[in-house]
Amino acid sequence: MRARFFRTVGQLRAPRFMYEPGGVRHAVALGSLSLTVAVVERNDGSIVLIDAGYAEEVCANPSKTLQFLQALSLGFEGTGEDSIVRQLQRMGFDPGKVTQIVATHLHRDHVDGVADFPNAELVVSRQEFDAFLTQPRVPGYRQQDLVAAGRIRLVDLKQDGLYGFPGSFDLFGDGELVLLDANGHSKGSMAVAIDDGNIPYIHIGDAVYQSWEYGLAPSGPSRLATVTAWNHKALHETYRVMREAENHKRRPVLVPAHDLSVYETLPQLPQLPQAPA
Ligand SMILES: [Zn+2]
């Protein structure tokens, strides 16, 4: 791995009572959520994204295109410049080198941006793809996002579990990117372990919206997670797995896709940390 870092594709604006613990006291206040994308540059120069946020066109004109968010009382704050494709270009990366986009799940705020990367294949779990096909009217799933993908690669998470997650798939067979079964928010939600040999990061998509939700005091789910969950029992089981993952001897950093305070602690520039001398 040559580099790995995180970016947010603008921010979501949401009533704080939807995602904060005991949030009723914030009944009218708005807060911000991230749309966290992980960028991994491999040794051969190819680039893998974990989630893609909204496409440039949508970021440039959100009010016309984001009915799903409005239904959840979420707004989007950003411009076309905040799309991941524009951010990569500004940092000197060629979007044509993005060869894979792993979708933690197929909700629009995670997969829409594939439209900006014609050379990328979309990697998604078979369970999630099945849910997408059989439940097209579930809010958040939108056929045209997938039509824009160059190719769709379905994966089965049948390899041994990792960090306590019950199943996995090692994307390149070298341990750098391992897809993990984190279902509950949606039927085939995945987490993705990114391992450069130093600190492992696990992009957990929407398996949890905010880190506090998988804790025990206070405990989740938030109102937002309750409204959007596919299966509450599975959601709680994945919360338990995440609590244990944090205690794994390698101390992975869990990265929820929408937790802005976690995002602010992450490496956001394309460098690997230097090993201590
Ligand atoms: Zn989301």
Boltz pocket constraint, residues with backbone or C-beta under 6 A from the ligand:
constraints:
  - pocket:
      binder: B
      contacts: [[A, 107], [A, 109], [A, 110], [A, 206], [A, 257], [A, 258]]
      max_distance: 6.0
